Amino acid sequence: MSTVLLPPVAPDVLADSVEQLSARLRKKLDAAIADCAERAVVAADGSVEVRFGEDAAVTLRPGPSGTVTAAEQAVCSCLLAPRCLHRAATLGAAPLADGEESADDDGGAGPTADDNGDSGEGAVADTDATSVSATGTAAAPATSAPAPSAPVPASAPAPAPAVTEAQVRAAGALWEAAAEALSAGVTAGGAVVQAELLRAAHTARLAGLPRAEAAALRVVRGLRAARERSSGQGLGDLAGAFRDLLAGAALLAAGSADGGAAGSVRRVYEQGGSLRVFGLCREPVLSATGYGGVTTHLLGADGAGYTVSDVRPGGLARVKGAGSASVALGGGVLDHAGLARGGLLIVGATVSADGRLGAGKKVSATPLRGVDWSEEPAAALFARPVREAMATVLDHAAAEGGDPAGPGARLLGCDVEVVGAAGDSVVVRVAGDGPLLRLRPAHPHPELPHAGNLRRIAEHPGVALRVLGRPDLDRAATLRPLAVGPVPGAAATLRLPEAWQGRADLGYDRLQGEHFPHGTARAAAPGPVPAGPDPLADAPLWRVRRLLETGVAGGRRAVAEAGRGTDAAALAARLARAGLGGAADLARALTAEAGRRPRDAFGRLTDPSADAYARAWLASAVHLAAAERSLVAASWS
C-alpha cells in the first residue's frame, strides 16, 4: 500500500477516529483502508483529498509541521462525519507521526532517528540542523560508569523520582493493550487492535512515559508492515518490539521502576568543560520513516566517544548530500567529511545524561588537526583484545536497553586479515590468532556503497585491514564495519589516497582495485570459505524463537496449536538434551497457557484476559534474548 501522498497522522487523532465508529463499521475498517491510499490526490493548497464514490470525500489539511495533529484537520463530506468509515479509513492508511517535537534545554536541539525509523528516546523528532551526541567506545573501561578522565558535570544530577500513580495506571493500560495485540497477532491485529494500542500509547505520553509510547509506536508500525507484507519487516523484529514494550510496561505498572525508566522528552544538559575531539569516520543514516542524514563519529582525548549527527526528513537523497554538508558547533565550522578526518577544540561544552553534547550559544569550537588511526587516542581502539572489547560492548548494551545502534552505542576496532567471501559476508581473522569474524554491510541499501566495498575487500584474501565498526549483537561473531584503514607495518595492506588520511568511510568512499596491493586479487574461491563455528546457529534455541514468532504472526491460537501433539514434546526434549532446561520449561508453560481457555456451562470464556498469556510469552522471550546474548559473547572468544 502506498502512503506517499498521505501526510503523517498523530496517533491520538487516529485512535479517536476509530473509537467513534460503531461495531458494524469497525468490522469493515481493514477492508476500507486497503485501497484508499491509491485514491489520494494533492490539491494546490497542499491539502490531500481521498474520494469514496460520488457522495463522500475526505480532506486532510496538515498543520505547518506537515502532520495531521487535530481532529478538525481531517474532514469528510458524508452525512455520518465525523463518525464515518471514510474518515477513519483515510487516517488509518496514512503513516503514523512521531512524537511531539521539542528543543533541548540548552537550545541545542538536534535530529535523532534510529535505524527502525523511530526518532530518539521518547519518539522525539528534532528538526534543527546539527546535533552532537556522545557515545562510549570499546576502548573505555568495562563499566557503565563514566571513565575517570571523562568530563564531569559541574553538579551531579539529582536521582530520578519514582514513578507516579498516574504513570502506573497508564503503564497498566498500555500492558493490557499490548497483551491483547500480542494475543491477536499479525493475523487479527488490524486497525481496531492497533487503535487501542495507540490510545494507550497516547495516555502514556500524557502521563510522562515517552519511552513506553515510543515502544508502542514501534509495535504498531511493525504490525502494519507485517500485514502489508513489507520486505523490510521481519517477524523477529516485531517479536523484539513486543518484548521491549511488554517488559517496559510490566516494570512501570508494577511501580518498581525508577523515574529513569519513564524516559524523557526534553534533554537536560550539564556543563562538561573543555573537550578535544578527533574524527574517526562518517556513517550514513537512513530510516524506514523517511529520515536521512549522516553521523560523524569522534573520539575524545580521554578515549570517550562522541558523534555529530545531521538527520532530517529527506531519505536517500539527503543521505548522500549530508556526507559533505557543513556542521556548525560554536563557531567551528567544518563539513562532515572534514570533521571525520579532522578535530575540534570545544570550550564550554554541555553534556546530557546520555552523553549528547549541546550546541548552545555559549559553546565555542576551534578546528584542530586530525589524528591518524595509528596515533593516540585512536590507536587505543585497536590495541585492546577483541574479547575484552566485546565484553564492554555487551555490558554497555545491557545497561542501555540492548540497542546496538541507539544513543551511547559503542564501536569496536581491531586488526584483521581477509579470508574470503561467505555468502553476503566477508570472513576475516583477527590478528594474533584471534577468532574468525563475519563482516556484514552496516546498511543494506543497494545505493549505499557498504555492500560494494565489502565485495571488493573479499576479492583480496590475505590483505591486512584495520576495521572500525559496530558489533551485531544478534549474530555470532559479526561486525558491521563503518570504516577501514591500513595496518601499520603490514606488507599487504590498503594503499589509500593521501586525502583520505588513512581511512575509508565504507558508507561514502568507494574502494577501487588501486587501493589494494598488487597481486592479491583473485577470482571467487571454488568452494565455500569456512566461516568458523556459530554457537548461536548450532544451539536449538531457534525452536524457541520460531515458537515466539509463531505467536506474533498467528496470535495465541497459533501457539496453542503448536503445543498440541508430539511437536511440543519434541521441542522440550531437544532443549533439555542441549542443557537448556529453563528454555524447555518456559516453552511448555507458554504453550499450556496459550491453550488454557476455561469456559462455563454455556460455553462462555470465564477468563478472557490475555494477561497470563502475555506474561508467559514475555518470560520465554526475555530468557531467549539472554541466552542468545551469552552465545554471541562466546563466539568472540
N, C-alpha and C positions, 0 to 999 in steps of 0.2 A: 504494500500500500504506500503510495507516495504522499508525503506530507510537506512537500517543498513549498507550496503556496500558502499553506495554513500557518498562521502565527502561533507561537507558543502560548499555552494557556496555563494560568495559575492553578495549582492542584485544588484549592478550595472552591474555585469557580466551577470546575468540572464536577467535583463531589456534590455541590449544591444542586446542579442541574439534574444529576441522576437521582438524587433524593426526592426531587419534586415529581418524578414520574410515577404513574400508577403501576401496580403489579403487572397489569397486562402489557403496558408499554415497555417495562423493563425486560420482559421476555423477548422483545423484538429489537432490543438495542444493539446487540452484537451484529446482527444482520444489517442493520441500518448503517452502522459505522463502516462496514466492509468496503463500500464503494463511494462514499460521499466525498472523499478527498479528491478523487478524479474530477468531480464537478466544480471544484473551486475556480473562481475567476477573480483576478485582481482588478479593482476599479482604479480610476485615475486619481482618486483622493487617497489611495493607499488602503482602503478597506477591502475585505475579501468576502465575496458572495458565493454561497452554495445553494443551488436551486433544487427543490424537490417537487417536480411536476410543474403544473401551471399556477398553482394556488399558494405555494409556500416557498420562501427564500430566507435563508439565514445570512445575516450580515455581521461580520466580525470587524470591529473598529479598535485595533490595539492602541494602547497609550503611547507616550513618547518613547518608552523603552522598547517598543515593538512587541509587547506581551499583552495579552488579554488578562487584566488583573481585577476587573469588576464585572458584576453581572450585567450592568447596563451596556457594556461593550459588546455583548452578544445578543442580537435581536432577531426574532423570527416574525414573519408576516402572517402566520396562520392564526386561527381563532383560539387555539389552545395555548398559545405562547403566554408566559414563558415555560409552562409545564408541558411542553410538547416534545415529541420524539425527535423532530428535526434539529432543534437546538442542542439537545443532549448528544445526538449522534455527531454533529459537526464539532462540538467541543471535544468529544471522545476521540475523534480522528486526528485532532491537532496534537503536535508534540507537547510534552509536559515542560513547563518552565522550571528553571532552577529557583532556589530560594531568593529572598529579597536581597537587593544589593546593599552593601554597607561599606563605609570607609573605615580605615584603620584609625586607631586613636591618636596616632601621631601625624595624621594626614598623609601617610604614605601608602595608601591602598594600592593593591595590585591584583591582577587577574590570576586566578588559580584554577586549573582544570586537571583533574586526574584522568587516567587512561580509560576509565569506564564512562567518561562523559559527564561525571558529576563534578561540580566545581568546589573543591576545597572542603574543609570540615564545616558541617552545617550547611552545605549546598550554597555557599556564597559565591556568586559570580561577579568579581570585581571588574571594573572596566577602565581603570587607569592604565597608562602606557607601560609602566615598568614597576616591577617589584623585586625585592631581593629577599631570598629565604635561605636560612642556614640549615645544613644537614650534617650529620656525622659521617665520617669516613671510616673505612676499616682500619686506618692507622690509629684511631683513638683507642683508649683503654677499653677493655671488655666490661663495660658497666653502663647502666642507663644514666648515671650521674654525669655532669659536665666534666670535661678534662680539667686537671688542676690549672693548666695555663690558659684555659679559655676565658674570654671576657666575662666578668662577673657583674651582674646588675648592681646598681647603687644600693638598692634595698631588696631584701628577699621578699618574693611575692607572698601575700597572705594565703593561708591554706584555703582550699576551695570549700565553700559551705556545703553542708549536706543537702540532699535533695529535699524539696518541699512536698507538702501533702498534695498540692495541685500537680506537681510533676509525677508523683507516684500514681495518682489517678490517671493521668494522661498516658503514662507508660503501660498501665494495666489495660487501658482501652486499646493501645497500639498492639500489645501482646495478643489480645483477643482477635483483633482484625487480622493480624499476621498468621495466627493459628488457623483461622478459617480459610485464609488464602492458601496456606500450605495444604490443608485438608482437601481443598478443591483441586489443587494442582493446575497445571497449564491448561488441561483439557476443559475444566469447568471454571477457570479463573478469568472470566470475561469482564466486561466493563463494569458490571454491578459489583462484583467482588473487588475489583481494583478501586472503584469509587469509595467503598467502605474503608479500604486501606488508606486512601488519600485523605479522607475525612479525619481518620485517626492521626495521620501524619501532620495535618494542619493543626489539630488540637495540641499535638506535641510541640510544635513550633510556638504556639501561643503560650504554652506552659514553660517555655525556655529550654526546650530539648532539641536544638538544631541538629545534633549528631544523629539522634533517633529519626528525625524527619528525613535526613539525607539517606539513611539506610532504607527507609520505607520507599523513597522515590527510586532507589536503585532496584528494589524488588519489582515495583510497578513497571518500570522500563523493561526489566528483564522479562516479565510476563508478556508484555506487549510484543517484544521482539520474538519471543518463543512462539507465540500464537500466530505471528506473521511469518514464521519460519525464516527469520533473518539469518543470513550466513554468519554474521558476526556475533551471534548469541549462542552459547553452548549451555547445556543443562548443568555442567559443572560450575559455570559462573553464576547461574541463577541459584544453585544449591548453596554456594558460598554466600550470596547476598541474603538468602533466607537465614542461614546460620548466624551471620553478623546481626541481622535485625532481631531475631529471636533472643540471642544471647544478651544483647544490649538492653532490650525491653524487659527481659526477665530480671536482670540485675537492678534496673531502675525501679521496676514495680515492686521488688522485694524491699526497697528502702535501704538497702545495704551499700549502695554506691555513694561515693563522694560527689561533690559538685562537678569535678572534672569530667565525670562520665557523661554529663549532660552536653558537653561541647560548648562552643562559644561562637556567636556571630561576629562580634567585634573583637578585633585582635589588639590586646593591650601590649604596649611596648615599655621596656625598661632601658635605662641608659647602659650602653655597652662599652663606652670608652672609645679608644682608637684601635683600628684594625689595619693590618697589611694582608691583602688577599691577592692570590695569583691564579690565573686562569688554568683550567685543566682541559676542558672540552666543551663543545656545544651538543645539545640533544634536541631533535625536533619533537614537538608535542602536537599530537593530532588526536582529538577526542571523538567519541561517537556522536556527540550532540552538536558538532559543527565548530568547536573551538580549535584554534590552531595558533602555533607560535613556536617559541624556542626557549629552552632553558640552558643557561651557561653555568657550568659547574666551576666553582672556585675553591681554593684551599688557603686557609689562614696560615700565618707564620707559625702558629702553635699546633698545627695539624688538624684544626677544626675545619669542617667543610661548609660551604655556603653555595647558594645558587641565585642567579639573577634570571628572572622569568619575564617573558613578554608574551602573554597568551590572551587572545581576544577571539570573538566570533570571526570566522573567515575561512576555515577549512584548509585544504591543501595549499591553495594559492598563498595564503598568509604564512603557512609554514615555510615555504620556500623563500619568501621575501624577508621574513623575520630573522633569518640567519645572519643577514648583514645589516639589519636595521640598527639605528642608534639607540643607545640606552643611556639615560641621564641619571646620575646619582650625585647629588650635592655639588654640582658644578663640574664634576669629572665626566666629560662626555666622550664615550667610545662607542663603536658599534660592537655587536655581539661577536663578530669574527675576530676583531682586535682584542676584545676583553678575554676571549677564550685562550689567547696566547700572550696576553699582557698581564697587568696587575693594577691595583688601586691602593692608595693610602686613604683610608676613611677616618675622618675625625668627627667625634660626636655621634658615633653610630648608636642606633637604637635597636634593641633586640627583643623579640616577642618570646613567649613561653615555648613555642615550637622552634625557635631559632631564626625566625624570619627577621631580616634587617629592614628597618623602615627608611624611606626616602624623604624624611621630613625636611622642613625649611632650615633647621639648624645643622643639618648634616652637610659636611663638605668632603670632597674626594679629589685626589690628585692622581693622574695616571703614573704607573710605575713600569719598569722593565719586567717582562715576564721571566719565568724560570723554566729551564728545561726539565724534563721528567727525570733526568739523571742528577739533578741538583735538589738540595733540600729547600723546602719541606716536601716536595713531590716525591723524591726518591724513597721516602719512608713508606709510601703507599705500596711499593713493590718489594720492599725488603722483608716484610712480615710473612711468615709461613701461612699458606692459604687456609690451613685447618683452623689456626687461631683467628685469622681474619673472618672466616665464615662463622665461627662461634660468636664473634662480636656482632656480625650482621643479624644472626638469629636472635640473640639477646635483645638487640635494639628493636627488631620487628615485633617480638613478643610484647615489649613494653609499649610499643606504639600501635598495637592492634593488629599487627601482622600484614600491613600493607607494604609490599616491597617497593612500590613506586610513589608512596604518599609523602607528606611532609616529613623531613628528617630521614628519609631513606638513605642507607649507607652504600657507598661504592666500594668495589674491591679491585685491587690491582695485582697483577702477577706477570711473571715472565714465562712464556710457553714456547713449545716447538710444535709446528704444524705436522699432523699425522696424515690427514686427508679428509675427504668428504664422506659423510654417512647420512644419506637421505638429504634433508634440508639443513643439516647441521655440519659444522666443521669440528673434527676431533683434534684436540691438541693435548699435549702432555706438559704438565707444569715442570719447569726447570728443576733440576736436582732430584730426579727420580720421583717426582710428585705424581698425583693422581691424574688419570685421563679426565678431561673436561669436554663438554659439548658447547660450542659457540652457536647460538641461535640469534636471528635478527632481533634487534631491540624493538623494531616496529615492522609489521609485516606488509605495510602498504607497498604495492609494486612500484610506485613512482618515487619512493624514497630509496636512496642508494644502499641501505643496510644490507639487503639480501645480495645485491650485485657485488658489493665489496667482499662479503664472505665467500661467495663463489670464486672470486678472483684469488683470495687467500688460499682456498682449498686446492688450487691448481699448483701450489708451490710447497709441497711437503719438504720438511727439513728446515724451513725458514724459521728463525727465532723472532718472536714478537714480544713486545711489551704491551699488555692489554689492560684497559681500564673499563669496567662495566658494572652492571647491576646483577647480582645473583638472582636466578629464578628460584624462588622458594617453593615452587610447586613441582619442580622437576629435579631428578637426581643429577648432581654434578653438572649443572648447566649455568652458563654465564651469558648474559645479554650484553655484548660489548658495545660501548659508546665511542671508543677511540682506540687506536693502536699506534705504536711507535717502534723505533729500532731499539734493540737491546745493546747497551754499551759493551763494546769488546767482542761481540759475536761476529764471526766471519760471514755467515749467511744471514743477513737481516735486511730490513727495509732500507731503501735509499730514497728518502722523501725530499721534495724541493725545499730549499732554504727558507722560502717564505712561509712554509708550514711549521717551522720552528720545532721540528722533531716529533710531530704527532699528526695524525689524520683523523678528523671527525667523521666517523662512518655514516652519520646521517646527513652530511653535507658534502664532504670531499669524496672524490671518486678515485679509487686506486687504479693505476694502469700497469701494464707489463713492465714499463721502465722503472717502476718503483721497487721492483724486486731484483735480487741478484741474478746475474746471467746463469743459465744452465739449471735453474731449479724448477722451471715449469715442466709439466708432463701431462700426458693425456690421463683421462679417468682410469682409475685402477680397475683391473679386470674383475676383481671380487670385492665384496663389501669390506670397508675398513672397520676393524674391531673397535667398538665404542666403549669397551670396558664394562665392568659389572654395573647392574642397575638394581639395587636392592628394592627400590620402590616398585619396579615392574615385576620383580620376582616374587614379592610378597602377595598373598591372597587378599590384601586389603581392597583390591579392585572390586571384589564381590560386594563388599560393604558399600563402596562408592556407587556401584550400579543399583543397589537396593535404595539408597538415598535418592539418587537421581530418578529412579522409577517413581518414588513418591512425589518428587517435584513435577514430573511430567503427568502422571495419571492420578495423583492425589492419594488419599487414604485407601480408597478401594483397590487401587493397583498394588499397594504394599500388602494389603490383606490377601489378595490373590497370590502374590509371590510367596507368602508364608504358608500356603496350603500345599499338601503333597510332600514329595520327597525332596524338593528343591531346598526348602528351609532347613531340613535336617542335614543335607549335604553341605550347605553353606556353613552351618555351625561346626560341623565335623572338620571341614578343611581349615577353618580358622583355628580351631582348638589344636589340630595337629601341628600347625605352624607356631604354636605358642602364643596365640592371640586369643586367650580365653576371655579377656574383657570385651573385646570386639564381638566375640560369639555371643556372650550373654546379652549385650546391648542389642544386637541384631534380633535375637529371639524375643526380647522384650518389645521391640518395635513392631515386629510382625504380629505378636499376640495382641498388643494394644490396638493396632490397626483393624484387626478382626473382631474386636470386642464391641459389639453393638447391642447391648441389652434392650429388650422390648417387653412391654407389659402384655396382658392378656388380649388386648385389642390390636397388637402389632405396632404400637407406637413406641418410639425410642424413649427410654427412661433417662438416658444421659446423652443428649445430642451435642454436648460441648466437645470441641476439638482440643481442649486444654491438655489432657493427658497424652493424647497422640502427639501433639507438638512437643511436649517435654521429652517423650521417648525418642522422637526424631532428632531433637536438638542434642540429647545426650550422646547418641550414636555419632552425630556429625562432629561434635566437639572432640570426641575420642579419636575419630578418624583423622581429623586435622592434626592433632598432637602426634599420633603415631606416624603419619606421613612426614611431618616435620622432623621427627627423630631419624627417620630413614634418609631423608635428604641430607641432614647433618653428617650422617655416617658415610655418605657417598663422597664427601670431600676429604676423607681421610687418606 
